[in-house]
Amino acid sequence: QVQVVESGGGLVQAGGSLRLSCTASGLTFDDVAMGWFRQAPGKEREGVSYISWSGFATYYADSVKGRFTISRVNAKNTMYLQMNSLKPEDTAMYYCAAATVPSLSGHSWHEPGPYTYWGQGTQVTVSS
């Protein structure tokens, strides 16, 4: 049984930092690409960042480029999202998701559909 679990969310002031972690079990971690998504109340889920199975390819939403850094340690089945210079508009539920290479084929990394496994989310709230 595949389990994906996020942690590290919380309340932080604008300009502050948080590091999110995502641990996956029940799958071969270095066979899957991983993504971070977020969803604010009343808004659609949006792709925040992506990292390939090897970690060599990473992508970011324009809104977080230069502030967020995605990484992974395959030996620990864990992915991270370092979030710096946080803004109130970053407030959302953050989700970790895993996708196999075949499921991503023909899709863009920021589309939620191709991701098979999802965590329950961790709340990030940035106060002004």
N, C-alpha and C positions, 0 to 999 in steps of 0.2 A: 504494500500500500504506500503510495507516494504521499509524503507530507512536506509542505512548504510553510515555513514559519518565519515571520518578520519580527524584528525587535528594534528598539532604540528610539522610537518616537517619543514625543513629549512636548512640553511648552517651553518656548524660548523667545527671547526678545529679538526684535529686528536687528540684523547685523550679527546675530549669534550663529552658532554652528551645532549641528547634530550629525551623528553617524548612524545610519541604519544598517542592520545586518539581516541577512536572509539565509537560512539553513534549509537544505533540501535533503530528504532521505527517501529511500525506496526507489531510487533511480540511479543511473550511472551519471554522476554530476558532470563529468567532462565530456559527455555526449550531448549536452544540451546548451543552447544559448539561453541567456537570462535577461530579463528586463525589469525595470522599475516603472510602475505606472502610478498615477494619482488621480483622485476624484474628489472634487470639492462639492459641497451641497448644491444641488440644482444644475450641476455641470456634468458633461460626459467624461468618462474615463480617458485620460490622455497619457501617451507615452512620455516618460521623463528621460530614460536612458536605457541603453542596450549594451550588452557585452557578449562577444562570441564565446564559443566553448573554450577556446584557447586563451582568451583575454586579449588577443592581438587587435581585434576590431572593437571599437567603442563608438557609440553615437549618443548625441544629446539633443534634447529639444532646445530650440533657440532661446527659450526663456530661462534656461538654467546653465547655458554654456559659460564656462569661465568661473562658475560658482560651485558646481557639483562635480564630483569625480566618482566614477564607478570602477570597481575592481572585484576580483574574485581570487579565492585560494582553493583550487580544486581538491587539494589534499585534505581540506577541512569541510568540503561540501558547502562552502559559504561564499556569499557575495555581499559586497558592501556598497553603500552610497554615502560618501562624505559630502555633506551639505554645508557650505560656508556662505557668509553674507546673506543670510536668510531674510526674506521679505514677507510681509503679511500675505501677499498673494501666493506664497508657497503653501499656505495652510490648506491641508487636505488629508484624506486617508491615503496612505502610500501602500501600494501592493507590489509584491514580488511575484514574478511569473517565469515559468520555464517553457522553452519551446524546442522541439527537435528540429534538426536541419530540414528534413522533408516538409514539415508543417509550415516553415517560414518561406519555403520556395514560392516565388511569385508575389510575395507580400512585402510590405514595408515594415521595418522593425517596430514602428510605433502603433501598428494596428493590434488591438487586443485579441482579435479573433484567432490568430494562429498559435497563441500560447495555450498549452494544454493544462498546465498545472498552476494553480494560484494559491497564494496564502490568504489569510483572513484579514490582513491589513494592519498597519500601525498608524496611529493618528499623529500628525505633526501640526502643531498650532504655533504660529508666529505672531506675537503681539507687537503692536506699533508703539 
